[in-house]
Amino acid sequence: MTGRTWLSAAEAAELLEVSERTVQRSLTDEEQRQAEWGDEGQGWRYKPLSTRRTYQLRRTWVERKAGPPEA
């Protein structure tokens, strides 16, 4: 993947090896979002200019949660 800072829910799901729906659910519930992704701007944000409140996740948080890559 490229060196982008922010990932879509689909890209994060691929790295985490879970469904996109699982990632979306973790973002929809405010308490779960806070527990898993921290505050807005730290581990997640709303996609800029999105009218549908689309979430993006910070790559470093996703990679930390996914763990080290398998060899």
ZIGISUL-V710230 format. One record per residue. N is the residue number from 0. RES is the residue in one letter. SS is DSSP state (2 for helix, 1 for strand, 0 for the rest). NEAR is the number of other C-alpha atoms within 12 Angstrom. Layout:
[[N | RES | SS | NEAR] [N | RES | SS | NEAR]]
This chain:
[[0 | M | 0 | 12] [1 | T | 0 | 8] [2 | G | 0 | 9] [3 | R | 0 | 13] [4 | T | 0 | 22] [5 | W | 1 | 28] [6 | L | 1 | 32] [7 | S | 1 | 28] [8 | A | 2 | 33] [9 | A | 2 | 23] [10 | E | 2 | 28] [11 | A | 2 | 37] [12 | A | 2 | 26] [13 | E | 2 | 21] [14 | L | 2 | 28] [15 | L | 2 | 25] [16 | E | 0 | 20] [17 | V | 0 | 20] [18 | S | 0 | 17] [19 | E | 2 | 21] [20 | R | 2 | 18] [21 | T | 2 | 20] [22 | V | 2 | 32] [23 | Q | 2 | 28] [24 | R | 2 | 19] [25 | S | 2 | 26] [26 | L | 2 | 32] [27 | T | 2 | 21] [28 | D | 0 | 15] [29 | E | 2 | 17] [30 | E | 2 | 14] [31 | Q | 2 | 17] [32 | R | 2 | 25] [33 | Q | 2 | 19] [34 | A | 2 | 15] [35 | E | 2 | 26] [36 | W | 2 | 33] [37 | G | 0 | 21] [38 | D | 0 | 20] [39 | E | 1 | 20] [40 | G | 0 | 19] [41 | Q | 0 | 21] [42 | G | 0 | 29] [43 | W | 1 | 37] [44 | R | 1 | 28] [45 | Y | 1 | 25] [46 | K | 0 | 20] [47 | P | 0 | 15] [48 | L | 0 | 10] [49 | S | 0 | 11] [50 | T | 0 | 9] [51 | R | 0 | 9] [52 | R | 0 | 15] [53 | T | 0 | 20] [54 | Y | 1 | 33] [55 | Q | 1 | 33] [56 | L | 1 | 40] [57 | R | 1 | 31] [58 | R | 2 | 30] [59 | T | 2 | 22] [60 | W | 2 | 25] [61 | V | 2 | 33] [62 | E | 2 | 25] [63 | R | 2 | 18] [64 | K | 2 | 22] [65 | A | 2 | 18] [66 | G | 0 | 13] [67 | P | 0 | 12] [68 | P | 0 | 11] [69 | E | 0 | 6] [70 | A | 0 | 3]]
